Amino acid sequence: MGVEEGLFSNGSKITFEGRTYRPSAAAGLCRSCWEARDHFLQAKRLRVRSFLLANLGIFEVSLGAVRFEDVRVVGAAHAMAGGVFMTWAAERESKVRREVRAGVEAYNRCQFHLEQ
């Protein structure tokens, strides 16, 4: 099991036996390793929350652009709030990548111990 690398990969997907999985599907592969399953489930939760925050940020930025013509202060406030949400979502994506990496390492450790 490894973290998907490449030009268009964001580091939150897992490659196992030639197939690509998202964290929730990778958790289903980890029946014997509870530590890896916990990391993948945490990555799934973080991923869903960051998706919602990013969409909220996009909505706020677009609302700010629309309101900027009418009332500049209100439009600027909405745009700023949208930027904050999008920045927060990006920070959470880095946490997702760390959890996925930790889950892959835990899974590989479990498989190494099972072979011995």
C-alpha positions, 0 to 999 in steps of 0.5 A, spaced: 500 500 500 502 506 498 500 514 497 498 515 490 504 520 487 504 523 480 502 530 477 495 530 478 495 527 485 493 531 491 496 525 496 490 523 499 488 517 495 491 510 496 494 505 491 493 498 493 495 492 488 494 497 482 488 500 484 486 507 487 482 508 493 479 514 497 480 513 504 474 511 506 475 505 501 482 504 504 479 503 511 475 497 508 481 494 506 484 494 513 480 489 517 486 486 520 490 493 522 485 497 526 491 503 527 491 504 519 483 503 519 483 509 524 487 513 520 483 512 514 477 514 517 480 520 520 482 522 513 475 521 511 472 525 516 477 531 515 476 530 507 469 531 508 469 537 512 474 541 508 470 540 502 464 543 506 469 549 508 471 550 501 464 550 498 462 555 503 468 559 502 467 559 494 460 561 496 462 567 500 467 569 495 462 569 490 457 573 494 462 578 496 463 579 488 456 580 487 455 585 493 461 589 492 457 593 487 452 595 491 455 596 498 463 595 498 464 594 505 459 588 505 462 585 499 469 586 502 467 582 508 463 577 505 470 576 500 474 576 506 470 571 510 470 566 504 478 567 503 478 565 511 474 559 509 478 557 503 484 558 507 482 553 513 480 548 508 487 548 505 490 547 512 485 541 513 487 538 506 494 538 509 492 534 515 488 529 510 495 528 507 498 526 513 493 522 516 493 518 509 500 517 510 500 515 517 495 510 515 499 507 509 505 506 514 501 503 519 498 498 514 505 496 511 507 495 519 501 491 520 503 487 514 510 486 515 509 483 522 503 478 520 509 476 515 514 474 520 
